[in-house]
Amino acid sequence: MSAKRILYIEDNFQNKRLVRKILASRGYEVLEADDGLTGVELAIREVPDLILMDISLPGIDGVEATQRIKAFNNTTNIPVIALTANAMRGDRERFIAAGCDDYLPKPISTVDLLNIINKFLS
């Protein structure tokens, strides 16, 4: 069986490095995009098993990127997990309403990240 592929759409180098290290060490194939538009294009072209979506992105934000990804037939069922450092009351509900399947606040805990991925990929 081939490795599950996770697309991480994130503009912060340190966050990308950390998540890549965590996921790669667990056998996931990690695809990366630095901005929302590139993330949408990559999601449509590569059709990953799951998407980790930063909300604050250059160009189009994570909410709009998620809506665009969910609008295509071949990507509509890909789970999208919103990640954000701006964790405010009501954010989870707002991101879910926008099409995200779940939400994880930053800073990311390894245990929480792996639990949420297992929830959608097992």
N, C-alpha and C positions, 0 to 999 in steps of 0.2 A: 504494500500500500504506500502511495506517495505521501510526502509530508503535506500537512494542511498549510495553506498559504494565507498569510495575514498581511493586509495592506495597512500601513501606518502612515496617516497623513498628518504631518507635524512639521512646523518650521523651526523648532528649537533643536539645535544640534545635540545638546546634552541629553534632552529627553529621548531623542531618537536613538542615541548610542545606548542608553540604559535599557530601553524597551527591546531594541534589537538583541542585546546581550542576553536578556532574560528569555526571550522567545527562541532565539537560535539554540540556546543551551537546552531547551526542551524539545528540540527537533522540528520547530516550525520554520517554514520558509518565509522570510520577511521581505515584502516589497515596500518601497518608501516613496513618498511624494512630499515636496517642500511647500506646496500651496494647494488651495482648494481646486483650482482648475486642472492642474496636473493630476491631482488625486482622482477627479471625476474621469478624466481620460484613461488613466491607468486602471481604474475599477472596471470601466466598460471594456477595455481591451483584454485585461487579464482575468477578470471574473474570479477574484479571490474568495476564500471560504468565509472570511470575516474582515471587517474594516474597523480600525481604531481611528477615530476622527477627532483631531484637535478642533476646538470651536473657534478660537482666535487665530485666523490664518490670513496671510496677505492675499489680496485679490478678492475672491469670494470666500465668505466665512464657512465654517463647518456646517452650519444649519443649511445654508443654500447648497453646498456641495452634497450634503445628504439628500436633500430634496431632488437634486438633479440625478443622483445615482438611483434613487428609488423610482424615478420616472421611466426607466428603461426596463423592458421585459426581462432581459437576461441578468439584470442586477437588482431587481426589486426585492428579492428574497434574501439578499446577502445581509446578515446581521451587521448593524453599524453601532458601535459603542462610542458615545460621546465622551471626550476627555476635556476637562477644563480646569484651570486654576481659579477661575472666577466663580467659585461655588457659592451661589446665593440661594436663598429660599425661593422655591418655585422653578429653579433651573432644570431640575430633573424632569418635571412635568412639561416644561416648555420644549426641551430637546426631544422627549418622547412624542409630543404632539407634532413636532417637525419631521418625524420619521425615524428618529434614532430608536434602536431596540433596547438600549440600556444606557447607563451613565456611570462614569467613574471620575471622582474628583482628583485633582493633582494636589500635592505630589502623589505619584502612583506608588502604591504598596505592591510588592511582588506577589504576595498571597492574594490580594484582592484582584489583581490583574489576571492571574492564572485561574482563579475561581470563576471570574466572569467569562473568560475565554472557554473554559471547560463547560460552563453552563450552555453555551451556544454551539460548541463543536463536538460534544460527546453524544 
